[in-house]
Amino acid sequence: MIRRHIVVASPLGALTLVAQGQALVGLHFERQSHFPDAASLGEAASLQSDSILAHVANELDEYFAGDRTTFSFEVQTFGDDFSERVWRLLRSIPYGETTTYGQLARAMGNPGLAQRVGGVVGRNPVGIVIPCHRVIGADGLLTGYAGGLDRKRWLLELEEPEALRASRLF
């Protein structure tokens, strides 16, 4: 199946959206770590010519506006079994909540896997939609994010529950 991509504007900078068939297979920030090579992005498309990518872009706009907490389009990843398990766990983290690498490793049955889990989280091919930004350090601090810690902070603040936001002093 032929891949295709578009680049769209967002509050966090340009996003490259990659689709294959009816599924989103990539969402990447400009200048992020582990940005895929041009060949894996496929052909250039447009919002006018690709209804799947147009639908994804529209739902992302709604998300960034604070009007959407889940996505309705199909997502497909192509990792090994371990990576696929980690990405499924990431998708189960509810909007407005966070978890830690250690908690994910425990959910996989082995607390010693936290570092390996972190490596997979950092190579998430479908950022935002597979919400790796919801994973924080065991001490509650923000840790690495392929898109950059400023973007991670912005996404977490967007999703922060209103009651928690109202209780902050600053």
Buried (B, 14 or more C-beta within 10 A) or exposed (E): EEBBBBEBEBEBEEBBBBBBEEBBBBBBBEEBEEBBEEEEBBEEBEBEEBEBBBBBBBBBBEBBEEEBEEBEBEBBBEBEEBBEBBBEBBBEBEEBEBBBBBBBBBBBEEEEBBEBBBEBBBBBBBBBBBBBBBBBEEEEEBBBBBBBEEBBEBBBEBBBEEEEEEEEEE
